[in-house]
């Protein structure tokens, strides 16, 4: 889904390819073109010796609105459209395009469609501007590329030409999106409608699970929306050796959520395949209480907005390349200065890059690094590591000795 479900201008495919190469270097065997449940079953994999399975297939199906006329030629789900054009960016759409939806996927679909047509692109959604689920920067980028957003409308009917192609789409006014308990329950004024003429309608109003026969014969339970039920800490399903994560577990979210859950799923599986270990003891529940950033008054907090990347020269509507450039050194420093500096001392294994500098700065020699998977690095031995950090470590040690002899307190740096 990272390669076919997200446009290149949002996530450069070269970045994904590098990540895949790292996985290969770590020793993982990748078999493409294999549909589990059809070409091979879980039972057959168990017979081959596999002891655990992690399912992270994402939500690969699109949802339609269920309105009259949506079977017209030119109506397509946003997910299907992104899959097609990410595999072949020479695909073109004729005429004007209407994108239905107000989330991040809808924004990606609209921006992609703008690059694939000479016509205009219009985005319509149920939510008002301040209710749209799409990220603020995504909405800004949509408008910067000349895409018009109409808020507060839901699809009512797709009108067809005589040849079965799309002629227009009728929208009805949405009076409210959620009920008093903030559950999705839109209410409409059926008589307050607008008609938008177009040649293409892309439905980006949600995604769906496509399991095929993958779970046949298992005890895995599904939620009403097709996602899998699993323990919220261990990601283990009702089938003990089957674990799930990502969108197929909790519904559509960000890619980084799926990546984080993959790491936690690894912890669970590693314990599961080694008998006698608990899947829950010592787990970080990550139950954080988010700060109310609008009610922070202490002076050390920097309320500056996040830094925005610069752009390379070029017309964004003429390319699928990512025109954003990396932060400058000044931007990196400005972004880092927004940190609250809470003084946390617990090492977050999701963020530590293993540079080894902490080992050279600890006066008490209390921090040591060991490489669990040496074959995953170009720097295999301690001798090679010392060639990199050794000179600095020696310099640092001399400074500490000098300060001890002079009676000064040890120097600490953040």
Secondary structure as a PSIPRED ss2 file (coil, helix, strand):
# PSIPRED VFORMAT (PSIPRED V4.0)

   1 X C   1.000  0.000  0.000
   2 X C   1.000  0.000  0.000
   3 X C   1.000  0.000  0.000
   4 X C   1.000  0.000  0.000
   5 X C   1.000  0.000  0.000
   6 X C   1.000  0.000  0.000
   7 X C   1.000  0.000  0.000
   8 X C   1.000  0.000  0.000
   9 X C   1.000  0.000  0.000
  10 X C   1.000  0.000  0.000
  11 X C   1.000  0.000  0.000
  12 X C   1.000  0.000  0.000
  13 X H   0.000  1.000  0.000
  14 X H   0.000  1.000  0.000
  15 X H   0.000  1.000  0.000
  16 X H   0.000  1.000  0.000
  17 X H   0.000  1.000  0.000
  18 X H   0.000  1.000  0.000
  19 X H   0.000  1.000  0.000
  20 X H   0.000  1.000  0.000
  21 X H   0.000  1.000  0.000
  22 X H   0.000  1.000  0.000
  23 X H   0.000  1.000  0.000
  24 X H   0.000  1.000  0.000
  25 X H   0.000  1.000  0.000
  26 X C   1.000  0.000  0.000
  27 X C   1.000  0.000  0.000
  28 X C   1.000  0.000  0.000
  29 X C   1.000  0.000  0.000
  30 X C   1.000  0.000  0.000
  31 X C   1.000  0.000  0.000
  32 X C   1.000  0.000  0.000
  33 X C   1.000  0.000  0.000
  34 X C   1.000  0.000  0.000
  35 X C   1.000  0.000  0.000
  36 X E   0.000  0.000  1.000
  37 X C   1.000  0.000  0.000
  38 X C   1.000  0.000  0.000
  39 X C   1.000  0.000  0.000
  40 X E   0.000  0.000  1.000
  41 X C   1.000  0.000  0.000
  42 X H   0.000  1.000  0.000
  43 X H   0.000  1.000  0.000
  44 X H   0.000  1.000  0.000
  45 X H   0.000  1.000  0.000
  46 X H   0.000  1.000  0.000
  47 X H   0.000  1.000  0.000
  48 X C   1.000  0.000  0.000
  49 X C   1.000  0.000  0.000
  50 X C   1.000  0.000  0.000
  51 X C   1.000  0.000  0.000
  52 X C   1.000  0.000  0.000
  53 X E   0.000  0.000  1.000
  54 X E   0.000  0.000  1.000
  55 X E   0.000  0.000  1.000
  56 X C   1.000  0.000  0.000
  57 X C   1.000  0.000  0.000
  58 X C   1.000  0.000  0.000
  59 X C   1.000  0.000  0.000
  60 X C   1.000  0.000  0.000
  61 X E   0.000  0.000  1.000
  62 X E   0.000  0.000  1.000
  63 X C   1.000  0.000  0.000
  64 X C   1.000  0.000  0.000
  65 X C   1.000  0.000  0.000
  66 X C   1.000  0.000  0.000
  67 X C   1.000  0.000  0.000
  68 X E   0.000  0.000  1.000
  69 X C   1.000  0.000  0.000
  70 X C   1.000  0.000  0.000
  71 X C   1.000  0.000  0.000
  72 X C   1.000  0.000  0.000
  73 X E   0.000  0.000  1.000
  74 X C   1.000  0.000  0.000
  75 X E   0.000  0.000  1.000
  76 X E   0.000  0.000  1.000
  77 X E   0.000  0.000  1.000
  78 X H   0.000  1.000  0.000
  79 X H   0.000  1.000  0.000
  80 X H   0.000  1.000  0.000
  81 X H   0.000  1.000  0.000
  82 X H   0.000  1.000  0.000
  83 X H   0.000  1.000  0.000
  84 X H   0.000  1.000  0.000
  85 X H   0.000  1.000  0.000
  86 X H   0.000  1.000  0.000
  87 X H   0.000  1.000  0.000
  88 X C   1.000  0.000  0.000
  89 X C   1.000  0.000  0.000
  90 X C   1.000  0.000  0.000
  91 X C   1.000  0.000  0.000
  92 X C   1.000  0.000  0.000
  93 X C   1.000  0.000  0.000
  94 X C   1.000  0.000  0.000
  95 X C   1.000  0.000  0.000
  96 X C   1.000  0.000  0.000
  97 X E   0.000  0.000  1.000
  98 X E   0.000  0.000  1.000
  99 X E   0.000  0.000  1.000
 100 X E   0.000  0.000  1.000
 101 X C   1.000  0.000  0.000
 102 X C   1.000  0.000  0.000
 103 X C   1.000  0.000  0.000
 104 X H   0.000  1.000  0.000
 105 X H   0.000  1.000  0.000
 106 X H   0.000  1.000  0.000
 107 X H   0.000  1.000  0.000
 108 X H   0.000  1.000  0.000
 109 X H   0.000  1.000  0.000
 110 X H   0.000  1.000  0.000
 111 X H   0.000  1.000  0.000
 112 X H   0.000  1.000  0.000
 113 X H   0.000  1.000  0.000
 114 X H   0.000  1.000  0.000
 115 X H   0.000  1.000  0.000
 116 X H   0.000  1.000  0.000
 117 X C   1.000  0.000  0.000
 118 X C   1.000  0.000  0.000
 119 X C   1.000  0.000  0.000
 120 X C   1.000  0.000  0.000
 121 X E   0.000  0.000  1.000
 122 X E   0.000  0.000  1.000
 123 X E   0.000  0.000  1.000
 124 X E   0.000  0.000  1.000
 125 X E   0.000  0.000  1.000
 126 X C   1.000  0.000  0.000
 127 X C   1.000  0.000  0.000
 128 X C   1.000  0.000  0.000
 129 X H   0.000  1.000  0.000
 130 X H   0.000  1.000  0.000
 131 X H   0.000  1.000  0.000
 132 X C   1.000  0.000  0.000
 133 X C   1.000  0.000  0.000
 134 X C   1.000  0.000  0.000
 135 X C   1.000  0.000  0.000
 136 X H   0.000  1.000  0.000
 137 X H   0.000  1.000  0.000
 138 X H   0.000  1.000  0.000
 139 X H   0.000  1.000  0.000
 140 X H   0.000  1.000  0.000
 141 X H   0.000  1.000  0.000
 142 X H   0.000  1.000  0.000
 143 X H   0.000  1.000  0.000
 144 X H   0.000  1.000  0.000
 145 X C   1.000  0.000  0.000
 146 X C   1.000  0.000  0.000
 147 X C   1.000  0.000  0.000
 148 X E   0.000  0.000  1.000
 149 X E   0.000  0.000  1.000
 150 X E   0.000  0.000  1.000
 151 X E   0.000  0.000  1.000
 152 X C   1.000  0.000  0.000
 153 X E   0.000  0.000  1.000
 154 X E   0.000  0.000  1.000
 155 X E   0.000  0.000  1.000
 156 X E   0.000  0.000  1.000
 157 X E   0.000  0.000  1.000
 158 X E   0.000  0.000  1.000
 159 X E   0.000  0.000  1.000
 160 X E   0.000  0.000  1.000
 161 X C   1.000  0.000  0.000
 162 X C   1.000  0.000  0.000
 163 X C   1.000  0.000  0.000
 164 X C   1.000  0.000  0.000
 165 X E   0.000  0.000  1.000
 166 X E   0.000  0.000  1.000
 167 X E   0.000  0.000  1.000
 168 X E   0.000  0.000  1.000
 169 X E   0.000  0.000  1.000
 170 X E   0.000  0.000  1.000
 171 X E   0.000  0.000  1.000
 172 X E   0.000  0.000  1.000
 173 X E   0.000  0.000  1.000
 174 X E   0.000  0.000  1.000
 175 X E   0.000  0.000  1.000
 176 X E   0.000  0.000  1.000
 177 X E   0.000  0.000  1.000
 178 X E   0.000  0.000  1.000
 179 X C   1.000  0.000  0.000
 180 X C   1.000  0.000  0.000
 181 X C   1.000  0.000  0.000
 182 X C   1.000  0.000  0.000
 183 X C   1.000  0.000  0.000
 184 X E   0.000  0.000  1.000
 185 X E   0.000  0.000  1.000
 186 X E   0.000  0.000  1.000
 187 X E   0.000  0.000  1.000
 188 X E   0.000  0.000  1.000
 189 X E   0.000  0.000  1.000
 190 X E   0.000  0.000  1.000
 191 X E   0.000  0.000  1.000
 192 X E   0.000  0.000  1.000
 193 X E   0.000  0.000  1.000
 194 X E   0.000  0.000  1.000
 195 X E   0.000  0.000  1.000
 196 X E   0.000  0.000  1.000
 197 X E   0.000  0.000  1.000
 198 X C   1.000  0.000  0.000
 199 X C   1.000  0.000  0.000
 200 X E   0.000  0.000  1.000
 201 X E   0.000  0.000  1.000
 202 X E   0.000  0.000  1.000
 203 X E   0.000  0.000  1.000
 204 X C   1.000  0.000  0.000
 205 X C   1.000  0.000  0.000
 206 X C   1.000  0.000  0.000
 207 X E   0.000  0.000  1.000
 208 X E   0.000  0.000  1.000
 209 X C   1.000  0.000  0.000
 210 X C   1.000  0.000  0.000
 211 X C   1.000  0.000  0.000
 212 X C   1.000  0.000  0.000
 213 X C   1.000  0.000  0.000
 214 X C   1.000  0.000  0.000
 215 X C   1.000  0.000  0.000
 216 X C   1.000  0.000  0.000
 217 X C   1.000  0.000  0.000
 218 X C   1.000  0.000  0.000
 219 X C   1.000  0.000  0.000
 220 X C   1.000  0.000  0.000
 221 X C   1.000  0.000  0.000
 222 X E   0.000  0.000  1.000
 223 X C   1.000  0.000  0.000
 224 X C   1.000  0.000  0.000
 225 X C   1.000  0.000  0.000
 226 X C   1.000  0.000  0.000
 227 X C   1.000  0.000  0.000
 228 X E   0.000  0.000  1.000
 229 X C   1.000  0.000  0.000
 230 X C   1.000  0.000  0.000
 231 X C   1.000  0.000  0.000
 232 X C   1.000  0.000  0.000
 233 X C   1.000  0.000  0.000
 234 X C   1.000  0.000  0.000
 235 X C   1.000  0.000  0.000
 236 X E   0.000  0.000  1.000
 237 X C   1.000  0.000  0.000
 238 X C   1.000  0.000  0.000
 239 X C   1.000  0.000  0.000
 240 X C   1.000  0.000  0.000
 241 X C   1.000  0.000  0.000
 242 X E   0.000  0.000  1.000
 243 X E   0.000  0.000  1.000
 244 X E   0.000  0.000  1.000
 245 X C   1.000  0.000  0.000
 246 X C   1.000  0.000  0.000
 247 X H   0.000  1.000  0.000
 248 X H   0.000  1.000  0.000
 249 X H   0.000  1.000  0.000
 250 X H   0.000  1.000  0.000
 251 X C   1.000  0.000  0.000
 252 X C   1.000  0.000  0.000
 253 X C   1.000  0.000  0.000
 254 X C   1.000  0.000  0.000
 255 X H   0.000  1.000  0.000
 256 X H   0.000  1.000  0.000
 257 X H   0.000  1.000  0.000
 258 X H   0.000  1.000  0.000
 259 X H   0.000  1.000  0.000
 260 X H   0.000  1.000  0.000
 261 X H   0.000  1.000  0.000
 262 X H   0.000  1.000  0.000
 263 X H   0.000  1.000  0.000
 264 X H   0.000  1.000  0.000
 265 X H   0.000  1.000  0.000
 266 X H   0.000  1.000  0.000
 267 X H   0.000  1.000  0.000
 268 X H   0.000  1.000  0.000
 269 X H   0.000  1.000  0.000
 270 X H   0.000  1.000  0.000
 271 X H   0.000  1.000  0.000
 272 X H   0.000  1.000  0.000
 273 X C   1.000  0.000  0.000
 274 X C   1.000  0.000  0.000
 275 X C   1.000  0.000  0.000
 276 X C   1.000  0.000  0.000
 277 X C   1.000  0.000  0.000
 278 X C   1.000  0.000  0.000
 279 X C   1.000  0.000  0.000
 280 X C   1.000  0.000  0.000
 281 X C   1.000  0.000  0.000
 282 X C   1.000  0.000  0.000
 283 X C   1.000  0.000  0.000
 284 X C   1.000  0.000  0.000
 285 X C   1.000  0.000  0.000
 286 X C   1.000  0.000  0.000
 287 X C   1.000  0.000  0.000
 288 X C   1.000  0.000  0.000
 289 X C   1.000  0.000  0.000
 290 X C   1.000  0.000  0.000
 291 X C   1.000  0.000  0.000
 292 X C   1.000  0.000  0.000
 293 X H   0.000  1.000  0.000
 294 X H   0.000  1.000  0.000
 295 X H   0.000  1.000  0.000
 296 X C   1.000  0.000  0.000
 297 X C   1.000  0.000  0.000
 298 X C   1.000  0.000  0.000
 299 X C   1.000  0.000  0.000
 300 X C   1.000  0.000  0.000
 301 X C   1.000  0.000  0.000
 302 X C   1.000  0.000  0.000
 303 X C   1.000  0.000  0.000
 304 X C   1.000  0.000  0.000
 305 X C   1.000  0.000  0.000
 306 X C   1.000  0.000  0.000
 307 X C   1.000  0.000  0.000
 308 X C   1.000  0.000  0.000
 309 X C   1.000  0.000  0.000
 310 X C   1.000  0.000  0.000
 311 X E   0.000  0.000  1.000
 312 X C   1.000  0.000  0.000
 313 X C   1.000  0.000  0.000
 314 X C   1.000  0.000  0.000
 315 X C   1.000  0.000  0.000
 316 X H   0.000  1.000  0.000
 317 X H   0.000  1.000  0.000
 318 X H   0.000  1.000  0.000
 319 X C   1.000  0.000  0.000
 320 X C   1.000  0.000  0.000
 321 X C   1.000  0.000  0.000
 322 X C   1.000  0.000  0.000
 323 X C   1.000  0.000  0.000
 324 X E   0.000  0.000  1.000
 325 X C   1.000  0.000  0.000
 326 X C   1.000  0.000  0.000
 327 X C   1.000  0.000  0.000
 328 X C   1.000  0.000  0.000
 329 X H   0.000  1.000  0.000
 330 X H   0.000  1.000  0.000
 331 X H   0.000  1.000  0.000
 332 X H   0.000  1.000  0.000
 333 X H   0.000  1.000  0.000
 334 X H   0.000  1.000  0.000
 335 X H   0.000  1.000  0.000
 336 X H   0.000  1.000  0.000
 337 X C   1.000  0.000  0.000
 338 X C   1.000  0.000  0.000
 339 X C   1.000  0.000  0.000
 340 X C   1.000  0.000  0.000
 341 X C   1.000  0.000  0.000
 342 X C   1.000  0.000  0.000
 343 X C   1.000  0.000  0.000
 344 X C   1.000  0.000  0.000
 345 X C   1.000  0.000  0.000
 346 X C   1.000  0.000  0.000
 347 X C   1.000  0.000  0.000
 348 X C   1.000  0.000  0.000
 349 X C   1.000  0.000  0.000
 350 X C   1.000  0.000  0.000
 351 X C   1.000  0.000  0.000
 352 X C   1.000  0.000  0.000
 353 X C   1.000  0.000  0.000
 354 X C   1.000  0.000  0.000
 355 X C   1.000  0.000  0.000
 356 X C   1.000  0.000  0.000
 357 X H   0.000  1.000  0.000
 358 X H   0.000  1.000  0.000
 359 X H   0.000  1.000  0.000
 360 X H   0.000  1.000  0.000
 361 X H   0.000  1.000  0.000
 362 X C   1.000  0.000  0.000
 363 X C   1.000  0.000  0.000
 364 X C   1.000  0.000  0.000
 365 X C   1.000  0.000  0.000
 366 X C   1.000  0.000  0.000
 367 X C   1.000  0.000  0.000
 368 X C   1.000  0.000  0.000
 369 X C   1.000  0.000  0.000
 370 X C   1.000  0.000  0.000
 371 X C   1.000  0.000  0.000
 372 X C   1.000  0.000  0.000
 373 X C   1.000  0.000  0.000
 374 X H   0.000  1.000  0.000
 375 X H   0.000  1.000  0.000
 376 X H   0.000  1.000  0.000
 377 X C   1.000  0.000  0.000
 378 X C   1.000  0.000  0.000
 379 X C   1.000  0.000  0.000
 380 X C   1.000  0.000  0.000
 381 X C   1.000  0.000  0.000
 382 X H   0.000  1.000  0.000
 383 X H   0.000  1.000  0.000
 384 X H   0.000  1.000  0.000
 385 X H   0.000  1.000  0.000
 386 X H   0.000  1.000  0.000
 387 X H   0.000  1.000  0.000
 388 X H   0.000  1.000  0.000
 389 X H   0.000  1.000  0.000
 390 X H   0.000  1.000  0.000
 391 X H   0.000  1.000  0.000
 392 X H   0.000  1.000  0.000
 393 X H   0.000  1.000  0.000
 394 X H   0.000  1.000  0.000
 395 X H   0.000  1.000  0.000
 396 X H   0.000  1.000  0.000
 397 X H   0.000  1.000  0.000
 398 X H   0.000  1.000  0.000
 399 X H   0.000  1.000  0.000
 400 X H   0.000  1.000  0.000
 401 X H   0.000  1.000  0.000
 402 X H   0.000  1.000  0.000
 403 X H   0.000  1.000  0.000
 404 X H   0.000  1.000  0.000
 405 X H   0.000  1.000  0.000
 406 X H   0.000  1.000  0.000
 407 X C   1.000  0.000  0.000
 408 X C   1.000  0.000  0.000
 409 X C   1.000  0.000  0.000
 410 X C   1.000  0.000  0.000
 411 X C   1.000  0.000  0.000
 412 X C   1.000  0.000  0.000
 413 X C   1.000  0.000  0.000
 414 X C   1.000  0.000  0.000
